[in-house]
Amino acid sequence: MTALTPENFTLALRKTPVVLNSLMRDVTQQQAQQMTDGADGWSVIETLCHIRDFGDVLAQRVDLVLTQEKPALPSMQPGKEHRNRDFQQQDLRAEFAIFLDVRRRLVERLLTLTPEQWQRIGLHAAYGEMTVLELVIHATWHDLNHIEQIARSLQLSETLV
């Protein structure tokens, strides 16, 4: 038996909003814009906007893999999205609500997949062939990475390395 199951990683995707909500519950818009993870780092709102945009890309990738044979997966260009959407000026609560909606719909879709669908493959520009399960595993790592970044921005944690 393996711990790398669709059920475990779908559950992990469901937990990100809970942790983010807990971290940001009392954060003001001003704090979200001003607090960063370092001198040249992203603010809380910039990081949240990136997580939100990644959620859109992940949903697109999963849809492509489920509807096409070995599709090329859309890549993400954080710097470009950051500039195009002016992350720093976005509303914290509105961005979080959009993130929740996208994540909820993705989880609902993942819960309907068959074992065969979890093994369908897409072609990622950097990582090569990736199954739906691998896309979801990667997304849980991505979530954790940026949750930690927000925690550091809010001065709730330090890097342990």
C-alpha positions in Angstrom: 0.0 0.0 0.0 1.2 3.5 -0.7 0.5 6.9 1.0 0.5 8.6 -2.4 -3.1 8.1 -3.1 -5.7 10.4 -4.8 -7.7 10.4 -1.6 -4.8 11.7 0.6 -3.8 14.5 -1.8 -7.4 15.5 -2.5 -7.8 15.8 1.3 -4.6 17.9 1.4 -6.0 20.3 -1.3 -9.1 20.7 1.0 -6.9 21.7 3.9 -5.1 24.6 2.3 -8.1 27.0 2.6 -8.5 26.1 6.2 -4.8 26.9 7.0 -4.8 30.0 4.9 -8.0 31.3 6.6 -6.5 30.7 10.0 -3.3 32.5 9.1 -5.1 35.5 7.5 -8.2 35.8 9.6 -7.1 39.0 11.4 -4.9 40.4 8.7 -5.9 43.8 7.4 -5.7 44.9 3.8 -2.9 47.3 4.8 -0.9 44.5 6.5 -1.5 42.2 3.5 0.0 44.9 1.2 2.9 45.9 3.5 4.2 42.7 5.1 6.6 40.7 3.0 8.8 37.7 3.4 12.0 39.7 2.9 13.4 42.9 1.5 12.7 41.8 -2.1 10.0 39.4 -1.3 6.3 39.2 -2.0 3.7 40.7 0.2 0.9 38.6 1.7 -1.6 39.8 -1.0 0.9 39.1 -3.8 1.5 35.6 -2.5 -2.2 34.9 -2.1 -2.9 36.2 -5.6 -0.2 33.8 -6.9 -1.8 30.9 -5.1 -5.2 31.9 -6.5 -3.8 32.1 -10.1 -2.0 28.7 -9.6 -5.4 27.3 -8.7 -6.8 28.5 -12.0 -3.9 26.9 -13.9 -4.1 23.7 -12.0 -7.9 23.4 -12.8 -7.1 24.1 -16.5 -4.3 21.5 -16.5 -6.6 18.8 -14.9 -9.4 19.6 -17.5 -6.9 19.3 -20.4 -5.5 16.0 -19.2 -9.0 14.6 -18.6 -10.3 15.7 -22.1 -7.3 15.3 -24.4 -4.6 12.7 -25.1 -1.3 13.8 -23.6 -1.9 17.6 -23.9 0.7 20.2 -23.5 0.0 21.8 -20.1 -0.2 25.6 -19.8 2.8 27.0 -17.9 2.7 29.7 -15.3 4.7 32.9 -15.5 4.5 34.4 -12.0 6.3 37.6 -12.9 4.0 38.2 -15.9 0.8 37.5 -13.9 2.0 39.6 -11.1 2.4 42.6 -13.4 -0.7 42.0 -15.5 -3.1 41.8 -12.5 -1.3 44.3 -10.3 -1.3 41.8 -7.4 -0.4 44.5 -4.8 -3.6 46.4 -5.3 -6.0 43.4 -5.2 -8.5 43.0 -2.3 -7.4 40.3 0.1 -10.8 39.0 1.0 -12.0 39.0 -2.6 -9.0 37.1 -3.8 -9.4 34.6 -1.0 -13.1 34.1 -1.9 -12.2 33.5 -5.6 -9.5 31.0 -4.5 -12.0 29.2 -2.3 -14.5 28.9 -5.2 -11.9 27.6 -7.7 -10.5 25.1 -5.1 -14.0 23.9 -4.1 -14.9 23.2 -7.8 -11.6 21.4 -8.4 -11.9 19.2 -5.3 -15.5 18.3 -6.3 -14.2 17.3 -9.8 -11.4 15.3 -8.4 -13.7 13.3 -6.1 -15.5 12.0 -9.2 -12.4 10.6 -10.9 -11.9 6.9 -11.6 -8.5 5.3 -10.9 -7.8 5.3 -14.7 -8.5 9.1 -14.9 -6.0 9.7 -12.0 -3.4 8.1 -14.2 -4.0 10.1 -17.4 -1.0 12.1 -18.6 -0.2 15.6 -19.6 3.1 17.1 -20.8 4.5 19.7 -18.5 7.2 22.0 -20.1 9.6 21.7 -17.1 8.7 18.3 -15.6 7.8 16.2 -18.6 4.9 13.7 -18.3 2.7 14.2 -15.3 -0.3 12.2 -14.3 -3.4 13.9 -12.7 -2.2 12.5 -9.4 1.3 14.0 -9.9 -0.3 17.4 -10.8 -2.3 17.3 -7.5 0.7 16.2 -5.5 2.7 19.1 -7.0 -0.1 21.4 -6.1 -0.1 20.4 -2.5 3.7 21.1 -2.3 3.0 24.5 -4.0 0.3 25.3 -1.4 2.6 24.4 1.5 5.5 26.4 0.0 3.4 29.5 -0.2 1.6 29.0 3.1 5.0 29.0 4.8 5.9 32.2 2.8 2.8 33.9 4.1 3.6 32.7 7.7 7.0 34.3 7.4 5.6 37.5 5.9 3.3 37.7 8.9 6.3 37.1 11.2 4.7 33.9 12.5 7.6 31.7 11.5 11.2 31.6 10.5 12.9 29.5 7.9 14.4 26.5 9.7 17.4 26.0 7.3 
